[in-house]
Amino acid sequence: MVAQTELSDDQIDRVFHALATATRRDILRRTLEREQSVSALAADYDMSFAAVQKHVAVLEAAELVVKRAEGRERLVRADPDMIARARALLARYEDLWRSRIDRLDALLSEPEN
């Protein structure tokens, strides 16, 4: 089976939307370190449990985290494959801009006639 590496426009939109909020970035960071329950995540924020659940749902819709049930708890872990795909997208943007800057540098360094 070949893993999909290119993100669709909808996936890109969801990833950037998910990462646009500091709380969601923090949840992602914490779930990269280890799988955590939504309750454990919520305990560290000055917001309601429902608000944290909504943040997790946005991350889940962006496929940046995976949520699973274990008894009455909902456990959340980061999805390193999607994070790698998002990182590859950003690397392509970086390569594009570096090549444009290199071309501009070359143009600016040409001697005037």
Buried (B, 14 or more C-beta within 10 A) or exposed (E): EEEEEEBEEEBBEBBEEBBEEEBBBBBBEBBBEEBBBBBBBBEEBEEEEEEBBBBBBBBBBBBBBBBEEEEEEBBBBBBEEBBEBBEEBEEEEEEEEEEEEEEEEEEEEEEEE
